[in-house]
């Protein structure tokens, strides 16, 4: 399940993607516009900055902006930064693999195999959706097309 933290991160990143390139958005504006608690948002933005997806500028006219073009940042990247691996169980993860202590036959484990399919399907969708694509889809739906 997607954490509230990851959901807020996605909302914040979409808000930043909606800004004109070079424009800064202050945390308070993101918080108010996306209905995200400001203190929690500031921690999220710090993590996104450390991961290289967001730039921040201090001062009276400071704020946040995407560090990369919106068409190069995927939902999958953001979710992994906030929540870690996409797999529902560690033995099905590509990046956070851990063998289950109670598993006797990992190669033939139906639970692992099914959870790997869940992970693969989630990754295909999340890694295939960029911020730019998500915004374009929202615009098209808003126009009723």
N, C-alpha and C positions, 0 to 999 in steps of 0.2 A: 504494500500500500504506500502511496506517495505521502510523505510527511508534510505537515503544514509548512515547515521550513522550506522544503523544495517548492511547494506551491507558491509561497510568497516570493521565492527567488525567481521563479518563472514570470510571475506578474511584474516584478520589478524590472527584469530584463526586457520584457515586452514594452514597458513604459519607456525605458531608455532607448529601445529600438525605434520607437515612434517619434523621437526627437530628431530634428534636423542635424545632420552630421556637424560636429563641432560645438553644438549647443550642450549646455550642462543642465542637469536636473538636480535640484536639491532633494535631500532625503525627506524633508518635510512634505514636499510636493508629491513625491512618490507615495509616501505613507498615506496622505490624505486621498490622493487619487485612486489608489489601489486598495484602500481600507486595510492597511497592514500596520500593526503597532510599530511606532517609530524606533524604539530601542531595539526591538527584534530585527527590524529592517537594517539598522546600522550594523549589526553583527553579521547579517547575511551579506551585505555589500562589502564588508571587510573580507569575508571569505572569497567572494567573487573577485575582489581586487587581487588578493594573494594568488588566486588561480589564473590571473592574467586576462580575465574577461571584462573587467571594469577598470576604468581610470578614475581617480578622484583628484580634485583640485580644492585646496583650502582657500579660505578668505571669504569676504563679503559676497563676492560674485562666484564663489566656488560651487562645486557640486559633483555630479557623477555623469559619466558617459561610457558608452561601450568602448572597449579597447580594441575590438576587431569589428569588421563589417557584420551586420546582422545576418547576412546570408552565409556566414561561416561558423556561426554559433548554433549548435543544436540543443534541443531539449535534453537529449541524452547526456551531453556534457554537463549541463546545469544540474540535472538530477544526480548524477554521479558525484559531483562536487559536494552537494548538500547531503545526500543520503548514502553514498557509497555504491557498491555494486548493485546491479539491477536484479540479480538472481534472488529468488525468494529463499533459497537455502544455500549455505556456503559451498557445498560440493557441486553445485550447478553453475558457479561463478567462473568467469574467465579471468577476472582481475583479483578476486578475493577468495580464490579456491582454498577450502579446507576440507579434508576428509571427515566424514561423520564418524563419531566414536562408536556408534551402534551399528554401523554398516558392515555386513559380512561379505558381500559380493557387489562392489561398486559398479563393475562393468555391466551387471545384469539387474541393477536396482531400478525398478519401475518408477519409484518416487523421484529418484535423481533424473532419470531420462525425461519424465514429464515436466519436472521443474526446469530442466535445461531448455525444453521447448517453450515454456513460458518466458524464460529469460531471453531466448532468441527472438521471439515475437515482439516482446517489449522493446528490445534493442533495435529491431528493424524499424519500428514506428518512431521511437524517440530519437534515434540517430538519423532518421530520414526527414525529420521536421526541423527546419531552421527557424530562427526568430522571424526572418523576412517572410518565409512561406506562411507561417502562422498569422502574421499580420495581414498578408495578402488575402488569405482565406477569410479572415474576419471582415475585411473590407468588402469582399465579394458577397458574403452573406448579408452584410448590412445594406447592400444595394438591392438585395433580393434576387440576385442572379444565380 
